[in-house]
């Protein structure tokens, strides 16, 4: 495995009596696509929120480079987040803005570009996600797949080192879902950035991931390459996978 | 969560927002946009509420002043009451009901739809971008609406006294400022500035921290109106004591 860009060390998190993360540790390699899979409610989204410092663990460390997000100051967290982009489940677009204004939004705060230059950069990124003509379109007029692509354009507009995807295929028809996967694969080649993908779509995971971490009951039950996952002998992993992919015999 | 914990969290939220409100940078365009929206939304309800209350005051006042032959003091009573109490409280109630609830709903929806998380992940301070403009808007809009409401209240009094009851218009206007002091006007403006800050902070706190989907947003809106109105009605007593107590 190449050098890790993110290191998770013995993460614990509970909400009241509910234990969501129970001693999760693994490294996320630089420049690769790591998928985090598992059934719903196993702490995948909570894990990703720890990586970007939106949640603080009850115990454990989240190292992004030399910054531990678990103990970092607000200023340090903002500095680290400038290296991240994130695509949310529904795109998390601002409804008060057009599609293009959403993409240009981070540029207003983190660059000295003029309004015309911000528009040009946003249009470039929209073209990259194959939506060249939607800059002035209200977000309400976008389809589910288009919202995700606009969200993706916004996530990469600052050319981050790491892009996180929270269920990029959820709520999409199979064709649109494939388009998003192709887009992720193409961007990985073009931009050479680290992708972290939360998904329970195993087919998509096999298509796009280099490494896979499987969470179950707040614990990391498997971590390795896609091939290692498919050949896993762990019953819970096999149970999770068998509905979607053909598994080799034990 | 206990009430003490909730109060502590609100205190921390208010301190963080206040610090950002007095230090650069500011979202001037957003603040202006929200101020305009809240003023435009509330101006008709404020006038439509304070005007009839001015009419009622005039009606009731005339009945009493008639007994003592002191009808000329009617406009003084109306103006002092409207400037000091009626317009500030009614304007604030409507700002809480109309503007505060809208802000709580907007921020609550943004929280549920992960727009606030998205802002933070873009390394943009969500309090500075989404909350401070709304709080500043209520602070600016509430005194403006109070001023408009005050004029409406006095006009309501004039309408009843002069146009309906036949009192001389010149006397009503001449005595308008007989007992009213500039401090009554300033006091009303100070009160509504404080009320505006309370409404803005309470609305944004509930919206920003909304949880539990659409029902959570509904709860945030409901809590905003109830808590904001209760808070500034209680604060009104202390502010009235501080501002007008010494004047007598």
Boltz contact constraints between the chains, C-beta under 6 A:
constraints:
  - contact:
      token1: [A, 52]
      token2: [B, 121]
      max_distance: 6.0
  - contact:
      token1: [A, 54]
      token2: [B, 117]
      max_distance: 6.0
  - contact:
      token1: [A, 78]
      token2: [B, 123]
      max_distance: 6.0
  - contact:
      token1: [A, 81]
      token2: [B, 121]
      max_distance: 6.0
  - contact:
      token1: [A, 81]
      token2: [B, 123]
      max_distance: 6.0
  - contact:
      token1: [A, 82]
      token2: [B, 123]
      max_distance: 6.0
  - contact:
      token1: [A, 86]
      token2: [B, 121]
      max_distance: 6.0
  - contact:
      token1: [A, 88]
      token2: [B, 114]
      max_distance: 6.0
  - contact:
      token1: [A, 88]
      token2: [B, 118]
      max_distance: 6.0
  - contact:
      token1: [A, 92]
      token2: [B, 114]
      max_distance: 6.0
  - contact:
      token1: [A, 92]
      token2: [B, 115]
      max_distance: 6.0
  - contact:
      token1: [A, 92]
      token2: [B, 118]
      max_distance: 6.0
  - contact:
      token1: [A, 94]
      token2: [B, 115]
      max_distance: 6.0
  - contact:
      token1: [A, 106]
      token2: [B, 122]
      max_distance: 6.0
  - contact:
      token1: [A, 109]
      token2: [B, 124]
      max_distance: 6.0
